[in-house]
Amino acid sequence: MSDGTDDGKRRLLIGGRWAEPEHGHYEVIDPATEQVVGLAPEASRAQVYEAAAAAREAFTTWSRTRPEERAEILHRAAGLILRDLDGNAALARAESGATTGTARGMQVAVGAARFRRYAKGALEPVEEAVAPQVNEAGPMGRAGVFGAIAVRQPVGVVSCITSYNNPWANPAGKVAPALAMGNTVVVKPAPQDPLSVYRMAEALQEAGAPPGVVNVVTASGPEAGEAAVDSPDVDMVSFTGSTAVGQKIAEVCGRSMKRQLMELGGKGAAVVLEDADLDAAAAGIGTTFSFYSGQICTAPTRVLVQRGVHDALLAKLAAYAGHLKVGDPAARGTVVGPVVSAAHRDRIESYVELGRKEGARVVTGGERPAGPDGRGFYVAPTLLADCTNDMRVVREEIFGPVVVVVPFDDEEEAVALANDSDYGLIDYVWSLDVARAFRVARRLRAGGVGVNTVGRNMEAPFGGFKRSGVGRDVGSYALHAYSELQSIVWPG
């Protein structure tokens, strides 16, 4: 692959060339060992603008490239990513703190799969016939039959600003469909784990992506991200991250009417009805403790359980959390690795303490586990009971291995509690009465609902209601998100 390093220091990718950062480099830290993984570039605002200008220049040619050629490049990139699966997974594990299994299977492998999915997506039809219409004569034209087609056109230059909780799958889920539709991109990864994105960019370069089609800029502070949003060469911002940052981005985009696609915070309600399979519900909810240490916006962190089975479910969740191995993410058998940084660990711990002050009972967890050699940013899987819906630990996104439990009496109260939230990304319902479960699911104000599962269908639209986001992606919906509809009308 192309060499984006110099004496162990990464460089920026701008217009097909590797550029020295104007503000030097910053250290990327392994959350498990607190050791330096590598040095990432500190881009200046001017360099981000330069990257966007390079993407603008490349757009004219790339948007007219045959879909078959775009598909071939994406497919080759997927193969190159998997060619070094072990090395890419090791880097993802080191910079993000994910376990080895998660880094391999859910980060690198899913990232490659998304490139392959959108290689096929590049070949999907972009034209759709519209039913003919008979018009009477009027001030806007003559009478007659008018035909029409709806054509999907690329948006232009897309800023892809990605989250730290999945340094492969999240960027791939933005870059691959954007490129498939003929857009060019400026990728601004999260500062905590940006190195994997450079590997992805190198794979695209080797696969044949022309200069300027893919640009990568990184920085530890907000300046580069702000420039990736306010650059006059950027037509669309695709952002995954916190609701607070998303609101600021929306304000900037609104001034110039930039397109937005935003996946923001979540506080998923898990409604457990009295006729649920409690073992299945506990296992599904338990993924909050185990999958990437709860640092996932789709996690079922807010458990609403009917009183008749409240104590039984609480005991199963406590047992589940207590059997999880916390430790070195590179070690065999580790289920719960560290969270991404010391600052985030401290934030999670502050919420647990806040829960205590609010009256919540710590059933299990709440302490700081000792990592290997006494290092690392670890948080124990924590279960909080005796919660009410007005507590901050129930209403605010903690983004860690913390589950809160709120009892309810009947179905009406469950729906009211679930919908009494600023968030609405993914909710969950457990009931052996499937008709009942679907009845409840359709009343929930969330972009997605899992019925007796925390699994996902990767062709189903993904996105949130309320403060959990704007727009939908995944599957063909991502191709729609990274395109504009154009109508072409003619007299029949």
Secondary structure, DSSP 8 states (H G I E B T S, - for coil): ----EETTEE-EEETTEEE--TT-EEEEE-TTT--EEEEEE---HHHHHHHHHHHHHHHHHHTTS-HHHHHHHHHHHHHHHHHTHHHHHHHHHHHH---HHHIIIIIIHHHHHHHHHHHHHTTS--EEEEEEEEE--BTTB-SEEEEEEEEEEE-SEEEEE--TT-TTHHHHHHHHHHHHTT-EEEEE--TTS-HHHHHHHHHHHHHT--TTSEEE---SSSHHHHHHHH-TT--EEEEES-HHHHHHHHHHHHHHT-EEEEE-----EEEE-TTS-HHHHHHHHTHHHHGGGG--TT---EEEEEHHHHHHHHHHHHHHHHT--BS-TTSTT--B---S-HHHHHHHHHHHHHHHHHT-EEEE--S----GGG-S-----EEEES--TTSHHHHS---SSEEEEEEESSHHHHHHHHHSSSEESEEEEE-S-HHHHHHHHTTS-SSEEEES-----TTS-B--EETTEES-BSTHHHHHHTEEEEEEEEE-
